[in-house]
Amino acid sequence: MKKMVKKSAMKSAMKSAMKAKAAAPSPMKSSVSIGKDKLSKSAMAQIIADKVGIKRSQAAAVLAALAEVTSQSLKKAGKVQIPGIVMVKTRNKPATKARTAMMFGKECRIAAMKAKTVVKALPVKALKDEYK
């Protein structure tokens, strides 16, 4: 008789716990973790929103504004630093003439190239020191 009472009490407790779990509202997808894969823009916005305490859409707007300001400043000044993360700068590569060169014992023709501006991103010292 004692075993029957214990089993039925346990069953009713399990049922009530399952009902409470089913009735509880499921939380929004806010637990984005930093894993081995690269972060997407929305995942980064979600992580920033969680840390700062703002909405994900506001964090995404901040990321978009950062990209826009960085691009405009890079075109004007040629160098931008995002503190603690990266320094982005432009470099002018000069034009090259067409020529023939010896490569691995064969004579190859190398085409001429126009002058162009390339964008380089360099980690700042604080970020480099973190991975020493």
N, C-alpha and C positions, 0 to 999 in steps of 0.2 A: 504494500500500500504506500509506503514511504517513497519508493522509487517512482510510482505513478504520479504522486504529487509533485515531486521534483521535476520530472520530465514535462508535465503539463505547465508548471510554472515557468520552466525554461522556454518552452514553446511560445507561451504568451509574451514573455519578455522579448524573445527574438522577433516575433511578429510586430510588436509595438516599436521596436528599434528599426525594423525595416520600413515601417510606415513613416516614421519620423525622418528617416533618411530620404525616402522618396518625396516627402512633402517639402523638405528643405529646398529653398531656391538654389539652383546651381550658380556658382560664381562665374563672372565673365572671364574670358580667357585673358587673364592678367599675369599668369605665371609663365612668362617667356624666359627661358634660361639661356645663358651664354654657353654654347656647346662648341664642338670642334668645327662645325660648319660655319661659313661666313654669315654674318648678320644681314638680313634684308633690311630695307628702309623701314618697313612697318614694324619689324621686330625691334629695331633700334629705337624707333619712336615709342613703342610700348615700354621698353626698359627705362627710357628717360622719363616717360610719364609716371611710371611707378615710383622711381626714385625721387622725383621732384614733387609729385602730388598734383599733377595736372592731367587733363584729358589727352588721349592718344592723338586726337586730331590737332590739338594745340602743339604737341611735341613734333608732329609731322610738319606743321607750318613753320616751326622754328628751324627744322632741318632744311626745308626748302628755302627759307630766307637766308640761312647760312651759305648754302650753295650759290644763291644769286649774288649775295654781297661779295663772296670770295671771287666769283667769276668777274664781276665788274671791277673790283679792286686789282685783280691780276692783270686785266687789260690795261688799266691806267698806270699802275706803278710797276708791274712786272714782278712783284714779290709780295706774298701774303703769309702771315704766320697765324695759325690757330693755336693759341697758347696751350702748351702741355701736350700737343698732339703732333702737328706736322707743319713744315714750312713748304709752301708751294711757290715755285719761281719759274720764270720763263728763260729760255736760252735760245739765242739765235745761232742756227747752224748754217755755215756759209755754203755757197754753191760749190759743186765739184765738177771738174771737166771730165769728159769721156776719155777713157784710156784703156790700154791693154795691160794686163798684169799676169804674172806667172803664179798659178795656184796648183799645188800638188804636181808640179812638172808639166802642166798644160798651160797654154796661153789662153786667157779668157778676156773677153771684152766687157768692161764695166761701163754702164751707161752714165750719162751726165745727170746730175740732180740739181733741182732748183734750191735756192736758199729757203729755209723754213724756220719757223719758231716752234720749239718743242716745250712741253710743260713737264717739269720735274717736281717730284714730291719727296721731301727728305724728312725723316723723323727728327724731332727735336731732342736735345741732349737728355732731358728727363726721361723720355721714352726709351732711348738707347741704353741709358744706365740701368733701367729696370730689367733688361734682358741680358746683362753681363754675367 
